[in-house]
Amino acid sequence: MIFLGITFVVLLAIGMPVAFTVGLSALAYFVTEQVPVQIVVQKMVSSTQSFSLLAVPFFVLAGNLMNETGITSRLIKFATLVTGHMRGGLAQVSVVLSCLMGGISGSATADAAMESRILGPDMEKRGFSRGFTAAILAMGGLITSTIPPSLGLILYGVTGEVSIGRLFLAGMVPGILMTLVLMFAVDRISKKRLYAKEHEQFPTVKEVLLGLVENIWALMFPIILIVGIRFGIFTPSEAGAFAVVYALFVGLFVYRELTIKKLMECLQQTAIDLAVIMFIIICSNAFGYAIVTGQLPQTLANVIVGASSNPYVVLTIIMVFVFFVGMFMEATANVLLLTPIFLPIIQQYGFDPVHFGVLYMILITMGGMTPPIGVTMYTTCSILDCPMEVYTKEAIPFIIAIIVLLIVLAIFPQLVLFLPNMVYGA
C-alpha cells in the first residue's frame, strides 16, 4: 500500500490528469503484487455494467440539450426579474440562476463555466471585482450539484447502494438553504462595496407570475422527475431518458430554438464529457480494488474508530478529510474511491446514509472550488482570466458561509431527511 500511495502522490504532483494518476497507480500496485492483469481489466470493465449508471449519460445529454434550447436565457431573464432589485444585482442573479439550473445541469463545473461565459463579462462591466465575480460564479455551482438531478448524488447512490430517489429529495432543502446563504453573503459584501443593483423597482406580482409562466417548462422539470421516480413511473435511469426526450420536445416544439447544427454540437460535447467521466470511473474502480486488496479501508476505519467513540467527532474527522482530499482530486474520482471506505463507518455510528451522502457530496464538490487543484476554480478563473490568489481571497466568505450551513445540517439531520421520510416513509 505504501508503494501505491507514493506512486499516486508523485503522479499527482507532476501534473498527471487525475484519471491517469488513479489508473497508473493501481496498475503499478498490481504489477508489484503480481496480480494477473486479466483480473484488473475485468474489474475495470465490470464497473460500467450498472443499469443505474445509465442515468449519467442521459442527464449529461439532457443538460447540454437544455442549454441550447433557449431555457437558460429565459431563466437568466427570470432570475434578473426576481433578484435584480437587490444590492449586487447580477451576483444575486447568478446565485438564483444556479438554483434554477439545478434540475437541468446537475454539474457544478458545467454551471460555473456557463455562467462565467454569460454573466462574467457583464458583472465586470458593472463594477464587480474580477475575484468576487469568479468566486461567486464558482461557488454557485454547489447549488447546482445539490438540487436534483445531481450527477454526484447518482454516483454516490450507485456506489453505496443508497436510494437515488431519496437522495434526490434530500438534496432539495439543502440546495434552497444554500441559495439563501450565498444570497445573504452577496448582500453583505455588496452593501459594503456599494455594488450596483440591476434595477431599482421591486417586481410586481403580475411580472413574477408572467415570468413563472414563461419558464414553466424548465421549472417543472425537476418536479416531474421526482414525482415520476417516487410513484414508480420510471427508475432514475429511465428518468434520465425521459429528460432527454423532454429537452428535445421543448427545444423542437415549444421554444423552437434547437437546430440540427446545435443538436450535433450537443452530441459531440456529450461524447467528450462522457468519455472523461467513464474513464475516471473505470480507473477509480481498479484503484478501489487495489486499496481493498491492501486492506486500507479496514486500517483507516480502525484509526478513525480509535480516535473517538463520539459519532459527531468521527463525522467531523471524515468530513475534514473529505474536504482536504477534494482539494487535490476530481469529485467523481473521490466519490467512487471514498464512498466504500467511509459509508460503512458512518452507518456503524448510526448516521443515515442519505443524510451523510448530502453532506459528503457538498464537501467533495466544494473541494473543486478551492486551491490548489480545484477543477471548477480553474475553469472559472481561466474563463475570466482571474489569478488564483485573488480568487481564493474573495472565495473565503462564501466558503465560511457554506461550512456554517453544513454544521447546521449535520446537527439537525431532519432538515435533510424530512422530505424523503415524508414521501418514502422513515
C-alpha positions as a Python dict, from the first residue, in 0.01 Angstrom:
ca = {
    (1, 'M'): (0, 0, 0),
    (2, 'I'): (294, 236, 62),
    (3, 'F'): (408, 191, -299),
    (4, 'L'): (54, 264, -421),
    (5, 'G'): (41, 585, -215),
    (6, 'I'): (385, 704, -326),
    (7, 'T'): (306, 642, -693),
    (8, 'F'): (-24, 824, -659),
    (9, 'V'): (128, 1132, -490),
    (10, 'V'): (420, 1154, -734),
    (11, 'L'): (198, 1133, -1043),
    (12, 'L'): (-43, 1390, -898),
    (13, 'A'): (247, 1622, -806),
    (14, 'I'): (389, 1624, -1160),
    (15, 'G'): (55, 1729, -1304),
    (16, 'M'): (-72, 1398, -1441),
    (17, 'P'): (-451, 1410, -1510),
    (18, 'V'): (-641, 1253, -1223),
    (19, 'A'): (-781, 961, -1425),
    (20, 'F'): (-433, 858, -1544),
    (21, 'T'): (-294, 913, -1193),
    (22, 'V'): (-552, 678, -1043),
    (23, 'G'): (-524, 418, -1321),
    (24, 'L'): (-143, 408, -1342),
    (25, 'S'): (-108, 395, -961),
    (26, 'A'): (-338, 94, -950),
    (27, 'L'): (-155, -73, -1239),
    (28, 'A'): (183, -20, -1071),
    (29, 'Y'): (50, -173, -750),
    (30, 'F'): (-91, -480, -925),
    (31, 'V'): (234, -535, -1115),
    (32, 'T'): (442, -525, -795),
    (33, 'E'): (193, -753, -618),
    (34, 'Q'): (192, -990, -921),
    (35, 'V'): (-186, -974, -961),
    (36, 'P'): (-293, -1108, -1306),
    (37, 'V'): (-371, -825, -1549),
    (38, 'Q'): (-689, -1008, -1659),
    (39, 'I'): (-839, -954, -1313),
    (40, 'V'): (-761, -583, -1327),
    (41, 'V'): (-922, -547, -1668),
    (42, 'Q'): (-1229, -740, -1551),
    (43, 'K'): (-1265, -507, -1253),
    (44, 'M'): (-1239, -201, -1478),
    (45, 'V'): (-1496, -329, -1727),
    (46, 'S'): (-1736, -454, -1459),
    (47, 'S'): (-1760, -103, -1313),
    (48, 'T'): (-1950, 8, -1623),
    (49, 'Q'): (-2203, -278, -1605),
    (50, 'S'): (-2453, -96, -1386),
    (51, 'F'): (-2805, -14, -1503),
    (52, 'S'): (-2819, 284, -1265),
    (53, 'L'): (-2514, 437, -1433),
    (54, 'L'): (-2723, 487, -1747),
    (55, 'A'): (-2864, 791, -1569),
    (56, 'V'): (-2528, 968, -1608),
    (57, 'P'): (-2508, 986, -1992),
    (58, 'F'): (-2879, 1063, -2017),
    (59, 'F'): (-2865, 1355, -1774),
    (60, 'V'): (-2542, 1490, -1926),
    (61, 'L'): (-2705, 1489, -2270),
    (62, 'A'): (-3026, 1644, -2132),
    (63, 'G'): (-2826, 1922, -1966),
    (64, 'N'): (-2636, 2001, -2285),
    (65, 'L'): (-2959, 1998, -2486),
    (66, 'M'): (-3137, 2231, -2249),
    (67, 'N'): (-2853, 2484, -2268),
    (68, 'E'): (-2920, 2504, -2643),
    (69, 'T'): (-3300, 2526, -2633),
    (70, 'G'): (-3335, 2880, -2500),
    (71, 'I'): (-3423, 2766, -2148),
    (72, 'T'): (-3103, 2909, -1997),
    (73, 'S'): (-3157, 3256, -2146),
    (74, 'R'): (-3514, 3258, -2017),
    (75, 'L'): (-3400, 3150, -1670),
    (76, 'I'): (-3149, 3438, -1663),
    (77, 'K'): (-3428, 3680, -1753),
    (78, 'F'): (-3649, 3537, -1475),
    (79, 'A'): (-3366, 3544, -1217),
    (80, 'T'): (-3293, 3906, -1309),
    (81, 'L'): (-3661, 3994, -1265),
    (82, 'V'): (-3680, 3833, -919),
    (83, 'T'): (-3346, 3947, -769),
    (84, 'G'): (-3227, 4237, -984),
    (85, 'H'): (-3362, 4492, -733),
    (86, 'M'): (-3126, 4359, -461),
    (87, 'R'): (-2784, 4505, -388),
    (88, 'G'): (-2527, 4325, -604),
    (89, 'G'): (-2795, 4256, -867),
    (90, 'L'): (-2607, 4038, -1118),
    (91, 'A'): (-2429, 3845, -842),
    (92, 'Q'): (-2770, 3767, -689),
    (93, 'V'): (-2892, 3671, -1037),
    (94, 'S'): (-2605, 3421, -1068),
    (95, 'V'): (-2696, 3254, -737),
    (96, 'V'): (-3066, 3223, -822),
    (97, 'L'): (-2977, 3100, -1172),
    (98, 'S'): (-2765, 2823, -1017),
    (99, 'C'): (-3069, 2720, -811),
    (100, 'L'): (-3292, 2717, -1119),
    (101, 'M'): (-3026, 2529, -1319),
    (102, 'G'): (-3007, 2255, -1055),
    (103, 'G'): (-3270, 2048, -1229),
    (104, 'I'): (-3107, 2096, -1568),
    (105, 'S'): (-2730, 2086, -1548),
    (106, 'G'): (-2654, 1861, -1249),
    (107, 'S'): (-2286, 1956, -1272),
    (108, 'A'): (-2109, 2228, -1069),
    (109, 'T'): (-1832, 2278, -1325),
    (110, 'A'): (-2073, 2293, -1620),
    (111, 'D'): (-2288, 2550, -1439),
    (112, 'A'): (-1988, 2763, -1337),
    (113, 'A'): (-1846, 2757, -1692),
    (114, 'M'): (-2179, 2854, -1848),
    (115, 'E'): (-2239, 3141, -1605),
    (116, 'S'): (-1879, 3264, -1636),
    (117, 'R'): (-1917, 3297, -2012),
    (118, 'I'): (-2264, 3457, -2000),
    (119, 'L'): (-2266, 3668, -1682),
    (120, 'G'): (-1894, 3716, -1611),
    (121, 'P'): (-1820, 3994, -1867),
    (122, 'D'): (-2136, 4190, -1772),
    (123, 'M'): (-2054, 4167, -1400),
    (124, 'E'): (-1710, 4317, -1458),
    (125, 'K'): (-1861, 4596, -1672),
    (126, 'R'): (-2096, 4682, -1384),
    (127, 'G'): (-1805, 4727, -1141),
    (128, 'F'): (-1780, 4388, -968),
    (129, 'S'): (-1419, 4293, -896),
    (130, 'R'): (-1283, 4007, -1102),
    (131, 'G'): (-1204, 3796, -797),
    (132, 'F'): (-1554, 3843, -649),
    (133, 'T'): (-1710, 3759, -988),
    (134, 'A'): (-1506, 3439, -1024),
    (135, 'A'): (-1570, 3334, -663),
    (136, 'I'): (-1950, 3369, -663),
    (137, 'L'): (-1986, 3211, -1008),
    (138, 'A'): (-1779, 2911, -898),
    (139, 'M'): (-1942, 2871, -555),
    (140, 'G'): (-2289, 2889, -709),
    (141, 'G'): (-2210, 2557, -875),
    (142, 'L'): (-2252, 2393, -533),
    (143, 'I'): (-2624, 2463, -554),
    (144, 'T'): (-2649, 2304, -899),
    (145, 'S'): (-2476, 1988, -779),
    (146, 'T'): (-2707, 1955, -475),
    (147, 'I'): (-3053, 2017, -623),
    (148, 'P'): (-3166, 1712, -826),
    (149, 'P'): (-3082, 1561, -1063),
    (150, 'S'): (-2726, 1577, -928),
    (151, 'L'): (-2471, 1358, -1107),
    (152, 'G'): (-2270, 1335, -785),
    (153, 'L'): (-2568, 1201, -589),
    (154, 'I'): (-2636, 947, -865),
    (155, 'L'): (-2276, 818, -846),
    (156, 'Y'): (-2290, 812, -465),
    (157, 'G'): (-2618, 618, -475),
    (158, 'V'): (-2482, 366, -725),
    (159, 'T'): (-2153, 317, -539),
    (160, 'G'): (-2302, 299, -189),
    (161, 'E'): (-2627, 122, -290),
    (162, 'V'): (-2834, 410, -149),
    (163, 'S'): (-3177, 503, -287),
    (164, 'I'): (-3128, 766, -558),
    (165, 'G'): (-3490, 877, -521),
    (166, 'R'): (-3437, 951, -151),
    (167, 'L'): (-3108, 1129, -229),
    (168, 'F'): (-3280, 1349, -488),
    (169, 'L'): (-3545, 1456, -238),
    (170, 'A'): (-3284, 1504, 36),
    (171, 'G'): (-3093, 1749, -182),
    (172, 'M'): (-3387, 1988, -226),
    (173, 'V'): (-3391, 2169, 112),
    (174, 'P'): (-3009, 2195, 148),
    (175, 'G'): (-2993, 2333, -208),
    (176, 'I'): (-3253, 2601, -130),
    (177, 'L'): (-3086, 2686, 203),
    (178, 'M'): (-2752, 2714, 21),
    (179, 'T'): (-2911, 2959, -221),
    (180, 'L'): (-3033, 3176, 67),
    (181, 'V'): (-2698, 3159, 249),
    (182, 'L'): (-2500, 3265, -59),
    (183, 'M'): (-2752, 3541, -137),
    (184, 'F'): (-2707, 3672, 217),
    (185, 'A'): (-2327, 3667, 180),
    (186, 'V'): (-2352, 3850, -155),
    (187, 'D'): (-2583, 4111, 3),
    (188, 'R'): (-2341, 4180, 291),
    (189, 'I'): (-2039, 4215, 62),
    (190, 'S'): (-2228, 4419, -199),
    (191, 'K'): (-2355, 4671, 59),
    (192, 'K'): (-2004, 4713, 195),
    (193, 'R'): (-1858, 4769, -153),
    (194, 'L'): (-2160, 4957, -292),
    (195, 'Y'): (-2211, 4715, -583),
    (196, 'A'): (-2494, 4821, -811),
    (197, 'K'): (-2847, 4688, -837),
    (198, 'E'): (-2969, 4561, -1174),
    (199, 'H'): (-3288, 4764, -1145),
    (200, 'E'): (-3441, 4977, -869),
    (201, 'Q'): (-3802, 4860, -861),
    (202, 'F'): (-3931, 4555, -676),
    (203, 'P'): (-4107, 4320, -922),
    (204, 'T'): (-4486, 4319, -918),
    (205, 'V'): (-4687, 4004, -857),
    (206, 'K'): (-4805, 4018, -1219),
    (207, 'E'): (-4446, 4033, -1351),
    (208, 'V'): (-4341, 3735, -1135),
    (209, 'L'): (-4641, 3528, -1245),
    (210, 'L'): (-4570, 3607, -1610),
    (211, 'G'): (-4208, 3504, -1554),
    (212, 'L'): (-4320, 3177, -1397),
    (213, 'V'): (-4547, 3102, -1693),
    (214, 'E'): (-4268, 3176, -1939),
    (215, 'N'): (-4029, 2942, -1755),
    (216, 'I'): (-4277, 2672, -1659),
    (217, 'W'): (-4112, 2413, -1886),
    (218, 'A'): (-3778, 2450, -1707),
    (219, 'L'): (-3920, 2483, -1355),
    (220, 'M'): (-4143, 2176, -1392),
    (221, 'F'): (-3853, 1954, -1500),
    (222, 'P'): (-3714, 1851, -1154),
    (223, 'I'): (-4068, 1821, -1013),
    (224, 'I'): (-4169, 1577, -1289),
    (225, 'L'): (-3853, 1371, -1228),
    (226, 'I'): (-3900, 1340, -852),
    (227, 'V'): (-4274, 1264, -876),
    (228, 'G'): (-4209, 1009, -1151),
    (229, 'I'): (-3938, 829, -953),
    (230, 'R'): (-4142, 832, -630),
    (231, 'F'): (-4456, 683, -784),
    (232, 'G'): (-4265, 421, -981),
    (233, 'I'): (-4337, 569, -1322),
    (234, 'F'): (-3969, 536, -1402),
    (235, 'T'): (-3637, 446, -1237),
    (236, 'P'): (-3358, 709, -1207),
    (237, 'S'): (-3204, 573, -1528),
    (238, 'E'): (-3536, 587, -1710),
    (239, 'A'): (-3581, 938, -1568),
    (240, 'G'): (-3261, 1034, -1749),
    (241, 'A'): (-3401, 900, -2076),
    (242, 'F'): (-3721, 1094, -2011),
    (243, 'A'): (-3512, 1408, -1951),
    (244, 'V'): (-3355, 1374, -2298),
    (245, 'V'): (-3697, 1335, -2464),
    (246, 'Y'): (-3829, 1628, -2258),
    (247, 'A'): (-3537, 1850, -2365),
    (248, 'L'): (-3584, 1757, -2730),
    (249, 'F'): (-3957, 1828, -2708),
    (250, 'V'): (-3903, 2171, -2550),
    (251, 'G'): (-3628, 2262, -2796),
    (252, 'L'): (-3809, 2147, -3109),
    (253, 'F'): (-4176, 2219, -3042),
    (254, 'V'): (-4206, 2473, -2757),
    (255, 'Y'): (-3922, 2726, -2795),
    (256, 'R'): (-3819, 2601, -3142),
    (257, 'E'): (-3455, 2705, -3093),
    (258, 'L'): (-3293, 2361, -3128),
    (259, 'T'): (-3148, 2327, -3478),
    (260, 'I'): (-2974, 2028, -3635),
    (261, 'K'): (-2641, 2210, -3600),
    (262, 'K'): (-2698, 2271, -3228),
    (263, 'L'): (-2810, 1911, -3181),
    (264, 'M'): (-2490, 1779, -3339),
    (265, 'E'): (-2282, 2011, -3120),
    (266, 'C'): (-2468, 1881, -2813),
    (267, 'L'): (-2398, 1520, -2910),
    (268, 'Q'): (-2031, 1597, -2968),
    (269, 'Q'): (-1993, 1775, -2632),
    (270, 'T'): (-2180, 1495, -2453),
    (271, 'A'): (-1948, 1233, -2605),
    (272, 'I'): (-1645, 1427, -2475),
    (273, 'D'): (-1798, 1474, -2128),
    (274, 'L'): (-1892, 1106, -2101),
    (275, 'A'): (-1553, 985, -2220),
    (276, 'V'): (-1392, 1176, -1933),
    (277, 'I'): (-1646, 1059, -1673),
    (278, 'M'): (-1638, 691, -1776),
    (279, 'F'): (-1258, 684, -1794),
    (280, 'I'): (-1243, 816, -1438),
    (281, 'I'): (-1500, 555, -1330),
    (282, 'I'): (-1313, 255, -1473),
    (283, 'C'): (-974, 375, -1342),
    (284, 'S'): (-1123, 450, -1000),
    (285, 'N'): (-1270, 101, -981),
    (286, 'A'): (-926, -52, -1041),
    (287, 'F'): (-779, 179, -776),
    (288, 'G'): (-1062, 87, -538),
    (289, 'Y'): (-987, -282, -590),
    (290, 'A'): (-622, -211, -508),
    (291, 'I'): (-699, -36, -179),
    (292, 'V'): (-944, -311, -78),
    (293, 'T'): (-679, -574, -159),
    (294, 'G'): (-433, -381, 58),
    (295, 'Q'): (-695, -361, 339),
    (296, 'L'): (-676, 19, 354),
    (297, 'P'): (-1048, 59, 442),
    (298, 'Q'): (-1014, -166, 744),
    (299, 'T'): (-697, 11, 857),
    (300, 'L'): (-844, 357, 812),
    (301, 'A'): (-1166, 252, 984),
    (302, 'N'): (-971, 127, 1286),
    (303, 'V'): (-778, 455, 1307),
    (304, 'I'): (-1093, 668, 1287),
    (305, 'V'): (-1290, 450, 1530),
    (306, 'G'): (-994, 453, 1768),
    (307, 'A'): (-979, 834, 1759),
    (308, 'S'): (-1313, 877, 1937),
    (309, 'S'): (-1633, 698, 2029),
    (310, 'N'): (-1839, 1014, 1978),
    (311, 'P'): (-2035, 987, 1648),
    (312, 'Y'): (-2010, 1360, 1573),
    (313, 'V'): (-1633, 1364, 1630),
    (314, 'V'): (-1600, 1073, 1385),
    (315, 'L'): (-1826, 1254, 1136),
    (316, 'T'): (-1613, 1570, 1171),
    (317, 'I'): (-1290, 1377, 1112),
    (318, 'I'): (-1433, 1217, 798),
    (319, 'M'): (-1573, 1546, 666),
    (320, 'V'): (-1244, 1732, 718),
    (321, 'F'): (-1056, 1450, 546),
    (322, 'V'): (-1301, 1452, 253),
    (323, 'F'): (-1271, 1831, 217),
    (324, 'F'): (-892, 1824, 200),
    (325, 'V'): (-885, 1531, -43),
    (326, 'G'): (-1133, 1722, -258),
    (327, 'M'): (-875, 1999, -296),
    (328, 'F'): (-647, 1763, -486),
    (329, 'M'): (-874, 1523, -674),
    (330, 'E'): (-1172, 1547, -908),
    (331, 'A'): (-1512, 1496, -742),
    (332, 'T'): (-1615, 1192, -949),
    (333, 'A'): (-1300, 1003, -854),
    (334, 'N'): (-1342, 1096, -487),
    (335, 'V'): (-1699, 966, -477),
    (336, 'L'): (-1601, 635, -632),
    (337, 'L'): (-1289, 588, -416),
    (338, 'L'): (-1400, 717, -75),
    (339, 'T'): (-1766, 607, -54),
    (340, 'P'): (-1686, 234, 1),
    (341, 'I'): (-1441, 336, 276),
    (342, 'F'): (-1644, 587, 476),
    (343, 'L'): (-2007, 481, 427),
    (344, 'P'): (-1977, 159, 637),
    (345, 'I'): (-1805, 355, 917),
    (346, 'I'): (-2071, 623, 924),
    (347, 'Q'): (-2351, 365, 925),
    (348, 'Q'): (-2178, 186, 1213),
    (349, 'Y'): (-2223, 506, 1417),
    (350, 'G'): (-2593, 529, 1335),
    (351, 'F'): (-2591, 805, 1072),
    (352, 'D'): (-2843, 783, 790),
    (353, 'P'): (-2662, 715, 457),
    (354, 'V'): (-2888, 967, 281),
    (355, 'H'): (-2809, 1240, 536),
    (356, 'F'): (-2438, 1161, 516),
    (357, 'G'): (-2450, 1147, 136),
    (358, 'V'): (-2578, 1504, 100),
    (359, 'L'): (-2318, 1647, 343),
    (360, 'Y'): (-2047, 1435, 183),
    (361, 'M'): (-2130, 1544, -173),
    (362, 'I'): (-2142, 1914, -81),
    (363, 'L'): (-1795, 1890, 74),
    (364, 'I'): (-1648, 1685, -209),
    (365, 'T'): (-1788, 1928, -465),
    (366, 'M'): (-1662, 2229, -270),
    (367, 'G'): (-1313, 2079, -292),
    (368, 'G'): (-1333, 2154, -665),
    (369, 'M'): (-1372, 2524, -581),
    (370, 'T'): (-1064, 2551, -362),
    (371, 'P'): (-690, 2559, -437),
    (372, 'P'): (-457, 2404, -526),
    (373, 'I'): (-626, 2175, -784),
    (374, 'G'): (-995, 2268, -787),
    (375, 'V'): (-1140, 2186, -1130),
    (376, 'T'): (-1432, 2431, -1100),
    (377, 'M'): (-1200, 2701, -968),
    (378, 'Y'): (-957, 2660, -1260),
    (379, 'T'): (-1245, 2658, -1510),
    (380, 'T'): (-1390, 2986, -1380),
    (381, 'C'): (-1052, 3156, -1334),
    (382, 'S'): (-935, 3061, -1684),
    (383, 'I'): (-1255, 3192, -1848),
    (384, 'L'): (-1241, 3521, -1655),
    (385, 'D'): (-859, 3547, -1658),
    (386, 'C'): (-855, 3577, -1278),
    (387, 'P'): (-537, 3499, -1074),
    (388, 'M'): (-588, 3206, -836),
    (389, 'E'): (-469, 3400, -530),
    (390, 'V'): (-722, 3678, -599),
    (391, 'Y'): (-999, 3421, -639),
    (392, 'T'): (-900, 3244, -316),
    (393, 'K'): (-916, 3563, -109),
    (394, 'E'): (-1261, 3652, -245),
    (395, 'A'): (-1396, 3296, -202),
    (396, 'I'): (-1323, 3278, 173),
    (397, 'P'): (-1651, 3445, 291),
    (398, 'F'): (-1857, 3211, 71),
    (399, 'I'): (-1668, 2902, 192),
    (400, 'I'): (-1725, 3006, 555),
    (401, 'A'): (-2097, 3055, 485),
    (402, 'I'): (-2126, 2704, 334),
    (403, 'I'): (-1933, 2546, 623),
    (404, 'V'): (-2170, 2711, 874),
    (405, 'L'): (-2465, 2571, 678),
    (406, 'L'): (-2306, 2224, 677),
    (407, 'I'): (-2268, 2236, 1056),
    (408, 'V'): (-2638, 2325, 1088),
    (409, 'L'): (-2735, 2040, 852),
    (410, 'A'): (-2517, 1795, 1049),
    (411, 'I'): (-2670, 1897, 1384),
    (412, 'F'): (-3027, 1897, 1252),
    (413, 'P'): (-3049, 1596, 1015),
    (414, 'Q'): (-3426, 1638, 972),
    (415, 'L'): (-3358, 1942, 754),
    (416, 'V'): (-3215, 1691, 505),
    (417, 'L'): (-3435, 1391, 580),
    (418, 'F'): (-3786, 1522, 634),
    (419, 'L'): (-3873, 1532, 261),
    (420, 'P'): (-3753, 1178, 178),
    (421, 'N'): (-3908, 1047, 502),
    (422, 'M'): (-4237, 1220, 422),
    (423, 'V'): (-4252, 1078, 69),
    (424, 'Y'): (-4094, 733, 116),
    (425, 'G'): (-4151, 678, 488),
    (426, 'A'): (-3895, 689, 770),
}
